[in-house]
C-alpha cells in the first residue's frame, strides 16, 4: 500500500520530471533526496565543474483553478526560512562529502497537467541565499 500523501506523490512525479529534464540538458544526477533533520536537498547534480543543488517545486493543474494557473508561481514558495534551511543542508552536504568545489542553488518549477500527461518545466539558476 502506498502511504504517501497526494502532495508527496505529486512532488515525487515532479522530481522525476526534473531529473529527466536535467539529464537531457547535460547534467549528471549525483544524488536525490539528501535528507537531514534540518532540511532536504531534492536533487544534487553536476554539470561540467559546477555542483548544482536543485530545489523542485511542483504544482498540478488539478490543484489550481484556471484563474490561479496563470498567476501561480511555484518559485514564490521559496521563503527566506526555506532558503536558510537549504543553506544549512547544503553546507552539511559539502562537509559530509568532503566536497570543495564551486556550487550554486537552482530551482526547477514543474507545472503538470496530469489529465493530459504533460508538464512545463522551468529552470531558474543560481538563486542567491
C-alpha positions in Angstrom: 0.0 0.0 0.0 1.2 3.5 -0.9 1.1 5.7 2.2 2.3 8.8 0.5 0.0 11.9 0.6 -1.2 13.3 -2.8 1.1 16.2 -2.3 4.1 13.8 -1.8 3.1 11.8 -4.9 2.9 15.0 -6.9 6.3 16.0 -5.6 7.8 12.7 -6.5 6.5 12.9 -10.0 7.8 16.4 -10.3 11.2 15.4 -9.1 11.3 12.5 -11.7 10.4 15.0 -14.4 13.0 17.4 -13.2 15.7 14.7 -13.2 14.8 13.8 -16.8 14.9 17.5 -17.8 18.4 17.9 -16.2 19.8 14.7 -17.8 18.5 15.9 -21.2 20.3 19.2 -20.6 23.7 17.7 -19.9 23.5 17.3 -16.1 24.7 14.2 -14.2 22.4 13.3 -11.3 24.6 12.7 -8.2 22.1 12.2 -5.5 18.4 12.6 -4.8 16.6 13.4 -1.5 19.6 14.2 0.6 17.8 14.4 4.0 18.8 15.7 7.3 16.7 16.7 10.3 17.0 20.4 9.3 16.2 20.1 5.7 16.4 18.2 2.4 18.0 18.7 -1.0 15.8 17.4 -3.7 18.5 16.8 -6.3 22.2 17.2 -6.4 23.6 17.3 -9.9 26.8 18.2 -11.7 27.4 19.9 -15.0 30.9 20.5 -16.1 32.8 21.5 -12.9 29.8 23.0 -11.1 27.7 21.3 -8.4 24.0 22.2 -8.6 21.7 21.9 -5.6 18.3 21.8 -7.1 15.0 22.5 -5.3 12.0 21.2 -7.1 8.6 22.9 -6.8 5.7 21.0 -8.4 2.1 22.0 -9.0 -0.7 20.2 -10.6 -3.3 22.0 -12.7 -5.9 19.9 -10.8 -5.0 21.7 -7.6 -5.4 25.2 -9.2 -8.4 26.6 -10.9 -7.8 28.2 -14.3 -7.6 31.8 -12.9 -4.9 30.8 -10.4 -2.9 28.8 -13.0 -2.0 32.0 -14.9 -0.8 33.7 -11.7 0.6 30.9 -9.6 4.3 30.8 -9.4 5.8 27.8 -7.5 9.0 29.8 -7.0 7.0 32.1 -4.7 7.3 29.2 -2.2 11.0 29.9 -1.7 10.5 31.8 1.6 13.5 33.2 3.5 13.2 30.4 6.1 13.3 27.8 3.3 16.4 29.4 1.9 18.0 29.4 5.3 17.3 25.7 5.7 18.6 24.9 2.3 21.8 26.8 3.0 22.3 24.8 6.2 21.7 21.4 4.5 23.9 22.4 1.5 26.8 23.2 3.9 26.2 19.9 5.7 26.3 18.1 2.3 29.6 19.7 1.3 31.1 18.8 4.7 29.7 15.2 4.6 31.0 14.6 1.1 34.3 16.5 1.7 33.5 18.4 -1.4 35.3 21.6 -2.1 34.1 22.9 -5.5 32.0 25.7 -6.9 28.3 25.2 -6.5 25.0 27.0 -6.9 21.4 26.7 -5.8 18.9 26.2 -8.6 15.1 26.0 -8.7 13.1 23.8 -11.1 9.4 24.5 -11.3 7.2 21.8 -12.8 3.6 22.7 -13.7 1.7 19.5 -14.5 -1.5 18.7 -16.3 -2.0 15.1 -15.1 -5.1 14.5 -17.3 -3.2 15.4 -20.5 0.0 13.9 -19.1 2.1 17.0 -19.9 4.4 19.2 -17.9 6.0 22.5 -18.3 9.5 22.7 -16.7 11.4 25.8 -16.0 15.0 26.1 -14.6 15.8 29.1 -12.6 19.6 29.1 -12.0 21.8 30.5 -9.3 19.4 31.6 -6.6 21.1 33.8 -4.0 20.9 32.5 -0.5 
